[in-house]
Amino acid sequence: MFINFIGAIGAPQVILVVIVVLLLFGGRKIPELMKGLGSGIKEFKKATKDEKETSDVEKKKE
């Protein structure tokens, strides 16, 4: 059921979400939100990379 929902998202739904976000947060707050989102994604990628490197080192020790 969730997969069918994902497939139903199109351009009109994306435009509607963008309009709602603009109305809720305003144009000045959006860059700040995107900066926070970007830094969060960057931190997540760094953590997953570090975890992968740690597990690779542990496998080599065994």
PyMOL commands that set and color helices and strands:
alter all, ss='L'
color gray80, all
select helices_A, chain A and resi 2-7+11-61
alter helices_A, ss='H'
color red, helices_A
deselect
rebuild
show_as cartoon
